[in-house]
Amino acid sequence: MDQKRPTIIDFVEKYTAKYGEATFLRQKVDGVWTETSFNQTREQAHLLAAGFMALGLKKGEKVALISEGRNDWIFTELGILYAGAVNVPLSFKLESDMDLTFRINHSDSRFVVASQTQIEKIRRVIGKCPAIEKVIVMDPIELKEGEIYLDDVRKAGEQFLKEHPGEREKRSAEVLPDDYANISYTSGTTADPKGILLTHRNYTANVDQALSVISIDEGNVMLIILPLDHCFAHVAGFYVMMKCGGSIATVPCGKSTVSLLKNIPSAISEVRPHVLLSVPTLSRNFKKSFDGAIKKKGKFVEKLYEWGVKNAEIYNREYYNAGKPCWKMWWRKPVNALMDKLVFSKIREGFGGRLKFFVGGGALLDIELQRYFCAIGMPVFQGYGLSEATPVICANSMGHARFGSSGRTVKPMDIKICDEEGNELPDGQTGEIVIRGENVMAGYWKNPEATAKTIVDGWLHTGDRGYLCKEDREYLYVTGRFKSLLIAADGEKYSPEGYEDNLADGSKFIETSMLYNNQSPYTVVLVIPNKTALAEEVKKSGLDPESLEGKKAQLSIIKAEVDAYRPGGKKAGMFPERWLPASIIVGETPFTEQNGMLNTTMKMVRGKVEKFYMDRIEYAMTAEGKDIFNEKNLKSL
């Protein structure tokens, strides 16, 4: 073992031995919460590693894993890693056959492990995945040809350990810090998501880095609401908790992932977590439910609550400067303590009464939401990272937070802010966030061109915009994206170029388009129409293109082009349904170099387009603007 550069295997061996019989995993089975110790977790890793070796899995080979969060997810991944192989974690949110087929085939996976809730997806595509030798099913359901139970792998492991003593240990010892642990696929466009190569050392380094800015007490319980396939759940979730001697609980799923969301409130009240690993959209939902519950208690309680929240927000300021200046704030502190006792503590009891803080991942968190949760004594701490950085780059934490910032940058890690020419900018100036450290990915699987563009001389170019705080350069403020990823309300990201290109290239009526979703309720598409082609088309029906009827007919043609990607349309299935636009903006000003909406290589400058059309985007988010025949669309023609 390299003490300075441990593998995940070294890490797990060390900390499971350290905490032994203490509880590490909590899972609800048949209505009862079960507890699994650190030692039992290690034993499961050994057993499944031997089972995979019995199946013939060799060092460096790939296994795809698709399941909701549960103990078997963690046992399976550790088994794969202990066998010297690479886990390819797939999001259980993947619905498209093309998405699944591409990832399984592109990763060169030899086996697929799936839970009961996900098995039908795998059965649909398995015929298109010729390299898959066996599908391993976590649950005792009726098997089909080519499928075996995960328990069969365990039994094979028991036999292998008896017949080949020392072989499992020998394989695990061959794993080196720079060996791949995961191929983690970006959301990407359906045709070309990128496989992020994360090594054993990427993970163990990022755990130490994360703990340079956050702290967890031994025995603390974390409820993980995020999917386990993302490296954020790995690092901020089970590896951090493992090192600190804490335990993790997962939300019970049942036989379908639909029940996951419904089970979150009961899981919180039953687990009584100290920490929640969540996404911004859930924080918003929690606030709505709190407000609703308070409202039911009558006008007096509602007014008291609102006044108390306002008082606490004023007292807390930006967190780091809470209660200052003292001469102005002296009376707010005792008032806040009284309100906390009378009102806020009752809200916290609904969360089990032990919650110290939320960790927010995925998307940027609204500053007003940060102020609110801090006011009621359950801070939601904004962090920032990306999968290519394994993923934690910075985070706010107890005693160390600035609302609006993404927190202190982790150590050891180099960070700089660069302009578009790559020159380093002074603190306080906005540019691209660029980092260097042991958490930087090994590259993109089978994509050296994308790797070379993203990692330059060891520096990872994040594609995100931000600046370092002038008063305290430890704090990073993230302001947006250079790259064109859309971010949904639940933090899921999606690259829109494939859809945009296809819509424009596949339609004579649309010159160009831009998808928009920035933690919005739904996706909007801005289209620049080919007015000549539209006018000629409606004339064929004997309509005047300038008349109201003619303009409505043109908008109907545009709508039909956009709707072609929906289920039942001629282009259905090409792109994930959840990212298809629900609202259409017909733009009047084309994208040109002259107006800055195209760059010199004729690529759309997304930020400029968004800024120019922001009033139309905001209008498209209203009920009136969602109607394709709205007055602004008609006027644009």
DRENZAMAR-545579 format. One record per residue (C-alpha): residue number from 0; residue in three letters; x, y, z. Coordinates in steps of 0.2 Angstrom, whole numbers, plus 5000, padded with zeros to 4 digits. Each point is the difference from the previous one (the first is absolute). Example, Ala and Ser with C-alpha at 12.3 -4.5 7.8 and 13.67 -1.06 7.14 Angstrom:
2
PT num residu   px   py   pz
PT   0    ALA 5062 4978 5039
PT   1    SER 5006 5017 4997
! end
This chain:
637
PT num residu   px   py   pz
PT   0    MET 5000 5000 5000
PT   1    ASP 5006 5017 4995
PT   2    GLN 4996 5010 5016
PT   3    LYS 5000 5017 4991
PT   4    ARG 4990 4993 4985
PT   5    PRO 4988 4987 5006
PT   6    THR 4988 4990 4988
PT   7    ILE 4982 4999 5005
PT   8    ILE 5004 4982 5006
PT   9    ASP 5014 5007 5011
PT  10    PHE 4987 5013 5006
PT  11    VAL 4986 4988 5004
PT  12    GLU 5011 4987 5008
PT  13    LYS 5007 5014 5012
PT  14    TYR 4984 5008 5005
PT  15    THR 4989 4984 5001
PT  16    ALA 5013 4993 5012
PT  17    LYS 5001 5016 5010
PT  18    TYR 4981 5001 5003
PT  19    GLY 4997 4981 5000
PT  20    GLU 4983 4996 5007
PT  21    ALA 4993 5018 5000
PT  22    THR 4985 5002 4988
PT  23    PHE 5005 5006 4982
PT  24    LEU 4985 4997 4990
PT  25    ARG 4981 5002 5004
PT  26    GLN 4987 4993 4988
PT  27    LYS 4981 4997 5002
PT  28    VAL 4996 4982 4996
PT  29    ASP 4982 4994 5001
PT  30    GLY 4995 5015 5010
PT  31    VAL 5014 4998 5013
PT  32    TRP 5016 5010 5000
PT  33    THR 5015 4989 5000
PT  34    GLU 5018 5004 5005
PT  35    THR 5016 4993 4992
PT  36    SER 5017 5003 5008
PT  37    PHE 5016 5005 4993
PT  38    ASN 5007 4983 5001
PT  39    GLN 4985 4992 4991
PT  40    THR 5002 5013 4986
PT  41    ARG 5018 4994 4998
PT  42    GLU 4995 4982 5000
PT  43    GLN 4987 5003 4987
PT  44    ALA 5013 5008 4989
PT  45    HIS 5012 4985 5002
PT  46    LEU 4986 4988 4996
PT  47    LEU 4994 5009 4985
PT  48    ALA 5018 5003 4993
PT  49    ALA 5003 4981 5002
PT  50    GLY 4983 4997 4991
PT  51    PHE 5004 5011 4985
PT  52    MET 5017 4992 4999
PT  53    ALA 4991 4983 5000
PT  54    LEU 4990 5007 4985
PT  55    GLY 5017 5003 4991
PT  56    LEU 5001 5019 5003
PT  57    LYS 5017 5006 4997
PT  58    LYS 5010 5015 5006
PT  59    GLY 4995 5016 4990
PT  60    GLU 4984 4992 4993
PT  61    LYS 4984 5010 5001
PT  62    VAL 4983 4996 5009
PT  63    ALA 4985 5011 4997
PT  64    LEU 4989 5003 5016
PT  65    ILE 4982 5008 4999
PT  66    SER 4990 5001 5016
PT  67    GLU 4992 5012 5013
PT  68    GLY 5010 5004 5015
PT  69    ARG 5001 4984 5012
PT  70    ASN 5013 4990 5009
PT  71    ASP 5002 4988 4985
PT  72    TRP 5005 5015 4989
PT  73    ILE 5015 5003 5012
PT  74    PHE 5004 4982 5003
PT  75    THR 5000 4997 4981
PT  76    GLU 5011 5015 4996
PT  77    LEU 5012 4995 5014
PT  78    GLY 5000 4982 4993
PT  79    ILE 5004 5006 4983
PT  80    LEU 5015 5011 5006
PT  81    TYR 5007 4986 5011
PT  82    ALA 5000 4989 4985
PT  83    GLY 5011 5013 4992
PT  84    ALA 4986 5004 4987
PT  85    VAL 4992 5017 4996
PT  86    ASN 4982 5004 5005
PT  87    VAL 4990 5009 4986
PT  88    PRO 4986 5008 5011
PT  89    LEU 4984 5004 4990
PT  90    SER 4987 5012 5005
PT  91    PHE 4983 4992 5004
PT  92    LYS 4992 5015 4992
PT  93    LEU 5006 4994 4983
PT  94    GLU 4985 4995 4990
PT  95    SER 5005 5001 4982
PT  96    ASP 5006 4983 4992
PT  97    MET 5013 5010 4990
PT  98    ASP 5007 5008 5016
PT  99    LEU 5002 4983 5009
PT 100    THR 5006 4990 4984
PT 101    PHE 5014 5014 4997
PT 102    ARG 5006 5000 5018
PT 103    ILE 5001 4981 5002
PT 104    ASN 5008 4997 4983
PT 105    HIS 5012 5015 5000
PT 106    SER 5006 4995 5017
PT 107    ASP 5004 4982 4994
PT 108    SER 4991 4994 5015
PT 109    ARG 5000 4981 5002
PT 110    PHE 4986 4998 5013
PT 111    VAL 4985 5011 5005
PT 112    VAL 4993 5000 5018
PT 113    ALA 4982 5006 5002
PT 114    SER 4987 5002 5013
PT 115    GLN 4982 4994 4998
PT 116    THR 4995 5018 4996
PT 117    GLN 5012 5001 4986
PT 118    ILE 5001 4983 4993
PT 119    GLU 4986 5003 4986
PT 120    LYS 5011 5014 4993
PT 121    ILE 5015 4988 4998
PT 122    ARG 4989 4986 4993
PT 123    ARG 4994 5012 4986
PT 124    VAL 5018 5004 4995
PT 125    ILE 5010 4984 5003
PT 126    GLY 4998 4994 4983
PT 127    LYS 5009 5015 4994
PT 128    CYS 5015 4997 5012
PT 129    PRO 5009 4985 4993
PT 130    ALA 5015 5001 5012
PT 131    ILE 4989 4998 5016
PT 132    GLU 5002 4982 5006
PT 133    LYS 4988 5000 5015
PT 134    VAL 4987 5012 5007
PT 135    ILE 5001 4999 5019
PT 136    VAL 4984 5003 5009
PT 137    MET 5000 5007 5018
PT 138    ASP 4982 4994 5005
PT 139    PRO 4992 4983 5000
PT 140    ILE 4989 5002 4985
PT 141    GLU 4997 4988 4986
PT 142    LEU 5015 4999 4989
PT 143    LYS 5002 5000 4981
PT 144    GLU 5013 4992 4989
PT 145    GLY 5018 5007 5004
PT 146    GLU 4995 5006 5017
PT 147    ILE 5006 4995 5017
PT 148    TYR 4997 5006 5018
PT 149    LEU 5012 5011 5010
PT 150    ASP 4998 4987 5013
PT 151    ASP 5007 4987 4988
PT 152    VAL 5015 5011 4998
PT 153    ARG 5002 5000 5019
PT 154    LYS 4999 4981 5000
PT 155    ALA 5013 4998 4987
PT 156    GLY 5011 5012 5010
PT 157    GLU 4999 4989 5015
PT 158    GLN 5005 4985 4990
PT 159    PHE 5014 5010 4991
PT 160    LEU 5007 5005 5017
PT 161    LYS 5001 4982 5006
PT 162    GLU 5007 4993 4984
PT 163    HIS 5012 5014 4996
PT 164    PRO 5007 5007 5017
PT 165    GLY 5010 5016 4999
PT 166    GLU 4994 5003 4982
PT 167    ARG 4988 5014 5004
PT 168    GLU 5013 5009 5011
PT 169    LYS 5013 4998 4986
PT 170    ARG 4988 5008 4987
PT 171    SER 4996 5015 5012
PT 172    ALA 5018 5003 5004
PT 173    GLU 5003 5002 4981
PT 174    VAL 4989 5015 4999
PT 175    LEU 5010 5016 4999
PT 176    PRO 4995 5018 5004
PT 177    ASP 4999 5006 4982
PT 178    ASP 4989 4985 4995
PT 179    TYR 4983 5005 4994
PT 180    ALA 4986 4998 5013
PT 181    ASN 4985 5007 4990
PT 182    ILE 4995 5005 4983
PT 183    SER 4987 5013 5004
PT 184    TYR 4990 5006 4985
PT 185    THR 4995 5018 4998
PT 186    SER 4982 5003 4995
PT 187    GLY 5006 5007 4983
PT 188    THR 4990 4999 4985
PT 189    THR 4992 4982 4997
PT 190    ALA 5013 4997 4986
PT 191    ASP 5016 5005 5008
PT 192    PRO 5001 5000 5019
PT 193    LYS 5017 5000 5007
PT 194    GLY 5007 4986 5012
PT 195    ILE 5010 5009 5014
PT 196    LEU 5014 4989 5006
PT 197    LEU 5002 5001 5019
PT 198    THR 5014 4991 5008
PT 199    HIS 5002 4993 5018
PT 200    ARG 5011 5014 5005
PT 201    ASN 4988 5013 4992
PT 202    TYR 4987 4994 5013
PT 203    THR 5011 4998 5015
PT 204    ALA 5009 5017 4997
PT 205    ASN 4983 5009 4998
PT 206    VAL 4994 4992 5017
PT 207    ASP 5015 5009 5009
PT 208    GLN 4997 5016 4990
PT 209    ALA 4981 5000 5004
PT 210    LEU 5005 4998 5019
PT 211    SER 5011 5015 4999
PT 212    VAL 4984 5011 4998
PT 213    ILE 4986 4989 5009
PT 214    SER 5000 4990 5016
PT 215    ILE 4989 4985 5005
PT 216    ASP 5000 4994 5018
PT 217    GLU 5002 4981 5004
PT 218    GLY 4983 4992 5001
PT 219    ASN 4991 5012 4990
PT 220    VAL 4987 4994 4988
PT 221    MET 4998 5006 4982
PT 222    LEU 4985 4997 4989
PT 223    ILE 5004 4999 4982
PT 224    ILE 4986 5006 4989
PT 225    LEU 5011 5002 4984
PT 226    PRO 5003 4985 4989
PT 227    LEU 5015 4990 5004
PT 228    ASP 5007 4999 4983
PT 229    HIS 5007 5018 5000
PT 230    CYS 5017 5003 5008
PT 231    PHE 4993 5013 5011
PT 232    ALA 4990 4986 5010
PT 233    HIS 5016 4990 5000
PT 234    VAL 5012 5014 5007
PT 235    ALA 4988 5011 5011
PT 236    GLY 4990 4984 5004
PT 237    PHE 5007 4983 5004
PT 238    TYR 5019 5003 4999
PT 239    VAL 4999 5016 5011
PT 240    MET 4989 4991 5012
PT 241    MET 5011 4985 5000
PT 242    LYS 5015 5010 5005
PT 243    CYS 4991 5010 5013
PT 244    GLY 4992 4984 5008
PT 245    GLY 4982 5006 4996
PT 246    SER 4987 4990 4992
PT 247    ILE 4989 5002 4984
PT 248    ALA 4982 4996 4997
PT 249    THR 4991 4999 4983
PT 250    VAL 4982 5004 4996
PT 251    PRO 4990 4984 4998
PT 252    CYS 4994 4997 4982
PT 253    GLY 4988 4986 5000
PT 254    LYS 4996 4992 4983
PT 255    SER 5000 5016 4990
PT 256    THR 5011 5016 5000
PT 257    VAL 4983 5010 5000
PT 258    SER 4999 4996 5019
PT 259    LEU 5017 5007 5004
PT 260    LEU 4994 5018 5001
PT 261    LYS 4985 4996 5010
PT 262    ASN 5011 4991 5013
PT 263    ILE 5012 5015 5003
PT 264    PRO 4990 5008 5014
PT 265    SER 4997 4984 5009
PT 266    ALA 5019 4995 4998
PT 267    ILE 5005 5017 5008
PT 268    SER 4989 4998 5015
PT 269    GLU 5004 4982 5003
PT 270    VAL 5019 5001 4997
PT 271    ARG 5002 5017 5009
PT 272    PRO 5015 5005 4990
PT 273    HIS 5014 5012 5005
PT 274    VAL 5004 5004 4982
PT 275    LEU 4990 4999 4984
PT 276    LEU 5008 4998 4983
PT 277    SER 4987 5008 4989
PT 278    VAL 4996 5011 4984
PT 279    PRO 4993 5018 5000
PT 280    THR 4983 4995 4993
PT 281    LEU 4997 4990 5016
PT 282    SER 5005 5014 5011
PT 283    ARG 4987 5011 4991
PT 284    ASN 4987 4986 5002
PT 285    PHE 5004 4999 5019
PT 286    LYS 4998 5019 5002
PT 287    LYS 4983 4999 4991
PT 288    SER 4994 4986 5012
PT 289    PHE 5006 5010 5015
PT 290    ASP 4991 5016 4994
PT 291    GLY 4984 4990 4997
PT 292    ALA 5000 4991 5017
PT 293    ILE 5003 5017 5009
PT 294    LYS 4985 5008 4990
PT 295    LYS 4989 4986 5007
PT 296    LYS 5003 5006 5018
PT 297    GLY 4992 5017 4997
PT 298    LYS 5004 5018 4997
PT 299    PHE 5009 5004 5016
PT 300    VAL 5012 4985 4999
PT 301    GLU 5003 5004 4981
PT 302    LYS 5004 5018 5004
PT 303    LEU 5011 4995 5015
PT 304    TYR 5009 4988 4988
PT 305    GLU 5003 5012 4986
PT 306    TRP 5006 5014 5012
PT 307    GLY 5012 4987 5009
PT 308    VAL 5007 4995 4983
PT 309    LYS 5003 5018 4995
PT 310    ASN 5008 5004 5017
PT 311    ALA 5012 4985 4998
PT 312    GLU 5004 5004 4982
PT 313    ILE 5005 5018 5005
PT 314    TYR 5010 4994 5015
PT 315    ASN 5009 4986 4990
PT 316    ARG 5005 5012 4986
PT 317    GLU 5012 4990 4988
PT 318    TYR 5003 4987 5014
PT 319    TYR 5019 5004 5002
PT 320    ASN 4995 5018 5007
PT 321    ALA 4985 4994 5010
PT 322    GLY 4995 5012 5014
PT 323    LYS 5011 5015 4994
PT 324    PRO 5001 5014 5004
PT 325    CYS 4996 4995 5018
PT 326    TRP 4993 5017 5005
PT 327    LYS 4986 4998 4987
PT 328    MET 4997 4982 5002
PT 329    TRP 5001 4997 5019
PT 330    TRP 4981 4998 5002
PT 331    ARG 4997 4989 4985
PT 332    LYS 5010 4985 5008
PT 333    PRO 4989 4997 5015
PT 334    VAL 4984 5003 4989
PT 335    ASN 5007 4987 4988
PT 336    ALA 5004 4988 5014
PT 337    LEU 4982 5002 5006
PT 338    MET 4993 4997 4983
PT 339    ASP 5010 4985 4998
PT 340    LYS 4993 4992 5015
PT 341    LEU 4982 5005 4996
PT 342    VAL 4999 4996 4981
PT 343    PHE 5016 4995 4991
PT 344    SER 5004 4985 5012
PT 345    LYS 4983 4993 4996
PT 346    ILE 5004 5000 4981
PT 347    ARG 5017 4991 5004
PT 348    GLU 4991 4987 5010
PT 349    GLY 4991 4995 4984
PT 350    PHE 5018 4996 4993
PT 351    GLY 5003 4989 5016
PT 352    GLY 5007 5014 5010
PT 353    ARG 5019 4996 4997
PT 354    LEU 5003 5008 4983
PT 355    LYS 5015 5011 5000
PT 356    PHE 5001 5005 4981
PT 357    PHE 4996 4995 4983
PT 358    VAL 5013 4998 4987
PT 359    GLY 4994 5007 4983
PT 360    GLY 5007 4992 4984
PT 361    GLY 4996 5001 4981
PT 362    ALA 4994 5017 4997
PT 363    LEU 5003 5018 5007
PT 364    LEU 4989 5003 5015
PT 365    ASP 4989 5016 5001
PT 366    ILE 5008 5012 5013
PT 367    GLU 4983 5004 5008
PT 368    LEU 4997 4981 5003
PT 369    GLN 5017 5000 5009
PT 370    ARG 4995 5014 5011
PT 371    TYR 4983 4992 5004
PT 372    PHE 5007 4983 5005
PT 373    CYS 5014 5008 5011
PT 374    ALA 4987 5011 5008
PT 375    ILE 4990 4984 5006
PT 376    GLY 5016 4992 5006
PT 377    MET 5002 4987 4986
PT 378    PRO 5013 5008 4988
PT 379    VAL 5001 4994 4982
PT 380    PHE 5018 5002 4995
PT 381    GLN 5004 5003 4982
PT 382    GLY 5015 4991 4993
PT 383    TYR 5007 4999 4982
PT 384    GLY 5009 4987 4990
PT 385    LEU 4999 4989 4984
PT 386    SER 5002 4982 4996
PT 387    GLU 5016 5004 4992
PT 388    ALA 5007 5005 5017
PT 389    THR 4993 4985 5009
PT 390    PRO 4990 5012 5004
PT 391    VAL 5003 5011 5015
PT 392    ILE 5009 5017 4996
PT 393    CYS 4993 5011 5014
PT 394    ALA 4986 5000 5013
PT 395    ASN 4993 5011 5014
PT 396    SER 4999 4992 5017
PT 397    MET 4995 5002 5018
PT 398    GLY 5009 5015 5007
PT 399    HIS 5008 5004 4982
PT 400    ALA 4987 5007 4988
PT 401    ARG 4996 5015 4989
PT 402    PHE 4983 5000 4993
PT 403    GLY 5001 5002 4981
PT 404    SER 5017 4992 4999
PT 405    SER 5003 4981 4997
PT 406    GLY 5012 5000 5015
PT 407    ARG 5018 4997 5004
PT 408    THR 5010 4991 4987
PT 409    VAL 5007 4983 5005
PT 410    LYS 5018 4997 5005
PT 411    PRO 5012 4995 4993
PT 412    MET 4994 5006 4983
PT 413    ASP 5006 5014 4988
PT 414    ILE 4987 5012 4993
PT 415    LYS 5000 5015 4989
PT 416    ILE 4988 5010 4990
PT 417    CYS 5004 5003 4982
PT 418    ASP 4994 5011 4986
PT 419    GLU 4996 4993 4982
PT 420    GLU 5018 5000 4995
PT 421    GLY 5005 4990 5015
PT 422    ASN 5008 5014 5010
PT 423    GLU 4998 5000 5019
PT 424    LEU 4989 5014 5007
PT 425    PRO 5001 5009 5016
PT 426    ASP 4989 4996 5015
PT 427    GLY 4983 5007 4998
PT 428    GLN 5000 4999 4981
PT 429    THR 4988 4987 4991
PT 430    GLY 5007 4987 4988
PT 431    GLU 5001 4982 4998
PT 432    ILE 5004 4989 5015
PT 433    VAL 5015 4989 4997
PT 434    ILE 5007 4988 5013
PT 435    ARG 5015 4988 5003
PT 436    GLY 5001 4986 5012
PT 437    GLU 4999 4982 5004
PT 438    ASN 4981 5000 4998
PT 439    VAL 5002 5004 4981
PT 440    MET 4993 4986 4989
PT 441    ALA 5012 4989 4990
PT 442    GLY 4990 5005 4984
PT 443    TYR 4986 4995 4990
PT 444    TRP 4998 4982 4995
PT 445    LYS 5004 4997 4982
PT 446    ASN 5000 5019 4996
PT 447    PRO 5018 5007 5000
PT 448    GLU 4994 5015 4990
PT 449    ALA 4988 5006 5014
PT 450    THR 5013 4995 5014
PT 451    ALA 5013 5011 4991
PT 452    LYS 4988 5015 4999
PT 453    THR 4994 4998 5018
PT 454    ILE 5017 4997 5009
PT 455    VAL 5014 5011 4995
PT 456    ASP 5017 4998 5008
PT 457    GLY 4991 4991 5015
PT 458    TRP 4988 5014 5002
PT 459    LEU 4981 4996 4999
PT 460    HIS 4990 5013 4990
PT 461    THR 4983 4998 5008
PT 462    GLY 4990 5010 4988
PT 463    ASP 4992 5010 5014
PT 464    ARG 5001 5018 5004
PT 465    GLY 5004 5007 5017
PT 466    TYR 5012 5011 5011
PT 467    LEU 5010 4999 5016
PT 468    CYS 4994 5011 5014
PT 469    LYS 5011 5016 5001
PT 470    GLU 4998 5001 5019
PT 471    ASP 5004 4981 5003
PT 472    ARG 5007 4991 4985
PT 473    GLU 4995 4983 5008
PT 474    TYR 4982 5003 4994
PT 475    LEU 4995 4997 4982
PT 476    TYR 4985 5008 4993
PT 477    VAL 4992 4990 4985
PT 478    THR 4990 5011 4988
PT 479    GLY 4996 4989 4985
PT 480    ARG 5006 4989 4986
PT 481    PHE 5012 5003 4986
PT 482    LYS 4994 4983 4993
PT 483    SER 4983 4997 4994
PT 484    LEU 4993 4988 5013
PT 485    LEU 4982 5002 5005
PT 486    ILE 4996 4998 5019
PT 487    ALA 4983 4993 5005
PT 488    ALA 4991 5005 5017
PT 489    ASP 5007 4983 5007
PT 490    GLY 5018 5004 4995
PT 491    GLU 5000 4987 4986
PT 492    LYS 5011 5007 4985
PT 493    TYR 4997 4998 4981
PT 494    SER 5010 5006 4985
PT 495    PRO 4988 5007 4987
PT 496    GLU 5011 5002 4985
PT 497    GLY 4994 4983 4992
PT 498    TYR 4982 5005 5001
PT 499    GLU 5003 5018 4994
PT 500    ASP 5010 4994 4985
PT 501    ASN 4988 4987 4995
PT 502    LEU 4985 5012 5001
PT 503    ALA 5008 5012 4989
PT 504    ASP 5008 4988 4988
PT 505    GLY 4984 4989 4999
PT 506    SER 4988 5014 4996
PT 507    LYS 4999 5012 4985
PT 508    PHE 4989 5011 5011
PT 509    ILE 5013 5003 5014
PT 510    GLU 5016 5009 4997
PT 511    THR 5007 4997 5018
PT 512    SER 4995 4997 5018
PT 513    MET 5005 5001 5018
PT 514    LEU 4994 4989 5014
PT 515    TYR 4998 5009 5017
PT 516    ASN 4998 4993 5018
PT 517    ASN 5009 5008 5015
PT 518    GLN 4992 4991 5014
PT 519    SER 4983 5004 4992
PT 520    PRO 4983 4991 5001
PT 521    TYR 5002 4994 4982
PT 522    THR 5011 5002 4985
PT 523    VAL 4997 5014 4987
PT 524    VAL 5006 5000 4982
PT 525    LEU 5004 5016 4991
PT 526    VAL 4999 4998 4981
PT 527    ILE 5005 5012 4986
PT 528    PRO 4988 4996 4986
PT 529    ASN 5003 5000 4981
PT 530    LYS 4987 5012 4996
PT 531    THR 5001 4998 4982
PT 532    ALA 4997 4981 5001
PT 533    LEU 4986 5002 5012
PT 534    ALA 4991 5013 4989
PT 535    GLU 5001 4989 4985
PT 536    GLU 4993 4985 5009
PT 537    VAL 4985 5010 5007
PT 538    LYS 4997 5007 4982
PT 539    LYS 4997 4982 4994
PT 540    SER 4985 5000 5011
PT 541    GLY 4993 5016 4993
PT 542    LEU 5005 5010 5015
PT 543    ASP 5007 5018 5001
PT 544    PRO 5016 4998 5010
PT 545    GLU 4997 5018 5007
PT 546    SER 4983 4996 5006
PT 547    LEU 4996 4994 5018
PT 548    GLU 4994 4983 4993
PT 549    GLY 5016 4999 4990
PT 550    LYS 5011 5004 5015
PT 551    LYS 4991 4987 5010
PT 552    ALA 5003 4987 4987
PT 553    GLN 5018 5004 4999
PT 554    LEU 5001 4998 5019
PT 555    SER 4991 4983 4999
PT 556    ILE 5014 4994 4987
PT 557    ILE 5014 5005 5013
PT 558    LYS 4991 4991 5014
PT 559    ALA 4998 4984 4989
PT 560    GLU 5019 5001 4997
PT 561    VAL 5004 5001 5018
PT 562    ASP 4987 4987 5005
PT 563    ALA 5007 4988 4988
PT 564    TYR 5012 4994 5014
PT 565    ARG 4986 4996 5012
PT 566    PRO 4993 4982 5002
PT 567    GLY 4990 4995 4984
PT 568    GLY 5010 5013 4990
PT 569    LYS 5011 4996 4985
PT 570    LYS 5016 5004 5010
PT 571    ALA 4994 4992 5017
PT 572    GLY 5013 4993 5011
PT 573    MET 5015 5010 4993
PT 574    PHE 5001 5010 5016
PT 575    PRO 4995 4998 5018
PT 576    GLU 4982 5004 5002
PT 577    ARG 5003 5010 5016
PT 578    TRP 5011 5013 4990
PT 579    LEU 4988 5003 4986
PT 580    PRO 4993 5018 5000
PT 581    ALA 4983 5003 5007
PT 582    SER 5000 5018 4994
PT 583    ILE 5005 5008 4983
PT 584    ILE 5007 5018 4997
PT 585    VAL 5000 5006 4982
PT 586    GLY 5014 5012 5000
PT 587    GLU 5000 5015 4989
PT 588    THR 5019 5004 5000
PT 589    PRO 5012 4987 4991
PT 590    PHE 5016 4995 5008
PT 591    THR 5015 5009 4991
PT 592    GLU 5018 5005 5003
PT 593    GLN 4995 5018 5000
PT 594    ASN 4988 4999 5015
PT 595    GLY 5012 4989 5009
PT 596    MET 4988 4985 5000
PT 597    LEU 5013 4990 4989
PT 598    ASN 5018 4999 5003
PT 599    THR 5014 5001 4986
PT 600    THR 4998 4981 4997
PT 601    MET 4981 5002 4998
PT 602    LYS 4996 4992 5016
PT 603    MET 4986 5006 5011
PT 604    VAL 5005 5011 5015
PT 605    ARG 4987 4993 5012
PT 606    GLY 5002 5013 5013
PT 607    LYS 4998 5014 4988
PT 608    VAL 4984 4992 4992
PT 609    GLU 4993 4997 5018
PT 610    LYS 5003 5018 5005
PT 611    PHE 4992 5007 4984
PT 612    TYR 4985 4989 5001
PT 613    MET 4998 4999 5019
PT 614    ASP 4984 5010 5000
PT 615    ARG 4992 4988 4988
PT 616    ILE 5007 4985 5010
PT 617    GLU 4992 5006 5016
PT 618    TYR 4984 5003 4990
PT 619    ALA 5001 4982 4993
PT 620    MET 5000 4994 5018
PT 621    THR 4982 5008 5003
PT 622    ALA 4984 4991 4995
PT 623    GLU 4996 5014 4987
PT 624    GLY 5018 4998 4993
PT 625    LYS 4999 4981 4999
PT 626    ASP 4986 5001 4987
PT 627    ILE 5008 4999 4983
PT 628    PHE 4987 5013 4993
PT 629    ASN 5005 5014 5013
PT 630    GLU 5001 5018 4994
PT 631    LYS 5019 5000 5000
PT 632    ASN 5002 4985 4989
PT 633    LEU 4987 5007 4988
PT 634    LYS 5009 5017 5000
PT 635    SER 5017 4991 4996
PT 636    LEU 4993 4994 4984
! end
